[in-house]
Amino acid sequence: MFPGRLASRSVSRTTAAIAASVTVFALLLAGCSDDSSSSAAATTAVSTYQVDASKAGMFVVSYRNAFPKLAEGRDDAAVAAVLNRSCSDIEAGKSEADTVATIIEAASNGDTAPTNEEAIAVYQMSKLMC
């Protein structure tokens, strides 16, 4: 009957859900301890760089909105791992081309791989958040 009102309610519910998800994710990451004996062993194989929880939360929300097919079926930690891997390469001084190749590998989701342009966009976001 009032399509504008329904659309506006849907948008505010979506916005509230995103804000709640980011808050929960940031709180979960902030509450995790960095026990060097267990977490270092788990992350050494993939990435040694750990992005700040609030930046990771912002990245997760942006990534999910910009690349829904790449984020589909992935939890927040898996999406944040894309940022951590790219930041690890950036901090190590790797070239943009090498970092973009890492992003394509890390961001691939089953048969869905990011285009070169999408990987460059992730690289640009990563540079801002590392």
N, C-alpha and C positions, 0 to 999 in steps of 0.2 A: 504494500500500500504506500509506504514511504521509502522508496529505495535509497534515497540519500541518507536517511537516518540509519538504515540497516548497514550500509557501507561504512558509515562513520563509527558505528558500534564495533564492527568487525576490525577496523583499523585500530581503534583504541584498545581492543582486547589483544590484538597482535602486538601492539607496542608494549602493553603491560606484560605480556608473556615474555617478550624479548628482554625487557628490563629485569624481570624476575629471574630469568635464566642466567643473565650476566651476573647478577648479584649472587645467586647460588654458586655459580662457577667460581667467581672470585673468592667467595668465602671458603669453598672447598679447597681451592689451591692455597689460600692463605693459611688454612688449618693444617695442611700437610707439612710434616716435618721433613727436613732434608737430612735423613739418616744416611751418612756417606757410605755405610757398609752395604745397604741394600739398594738405594736409589742410584748410586754411582755405578754399580755393577749393571743395573738395568738400562741406564741411559748411555753408557760409554760406547756401546756398539753403534748407536744411531747418531747421537748428538751429545755434545758436552755443554751446550749453551742452554740456559733456562731463562726464558723471558719472564718479566714481572707479571704477576697474576692479573692485574688490572689491564695491562696491555694485551695479554693473551685473551682475556675475555672480550675486549673490543675487537680483536682480530677475528675471534670465533664468530661473533655476530656479523661482522662485515663479510666474512668469507661465506657464511651460510646464506646471506642475502644476495651476494654477488654471484655465487657459484652453487646454486642449489643441487645440481646433479652431482657435482664433485663432493658435496657434503652429505648427500643422501646416505642414510644408514650408518654414519660415523658419529661417535660420541664426541663431546667437546675436547677430551684429551687427545683424540686422534687428529682433530682439526688443529689444535694448538701445536701438535708435533710438527706439522708442516711449517709453522712459524719458527719453532725451535731449530729445525734442520736448516732452514734458509738463513736464520741469524747466525748459526754456527759457521756456515760457509762465508757469510759476509764478514764476520769477526776474524775469520782465518785469512781474510784478504783474497779470497777466490774471486775470479773475474765474474762479471755479470752473466756471461754465457754459461759458465760452469754452474753458477748458482741457479740459473733458470733451468738447466738440465736436472739439477737436484730437485727443484720444485716440481717439475713435470713428473719425476719418479715418485716423490712423496705425496703429491696431490692426486695421483691416479687412483681411481676408485673402481676396481674391477675392470670392465672393458671401457670405462669412461676415463679418458685422459684429458688434461687441460690442453687447450691450444697454446701455441707459443705466446700469443697476445695475452691470454689469461695468466700464464705463468709469469710474464713480465709484469702484469698488474699485481700479482701476489708479491713479486720481488720488490716493487715500489712500495707496497704496504709494509713489507718486512723491513725495508730500509728505515722507514719512519718509526718503527716500533722496537728495533734492536737497540 
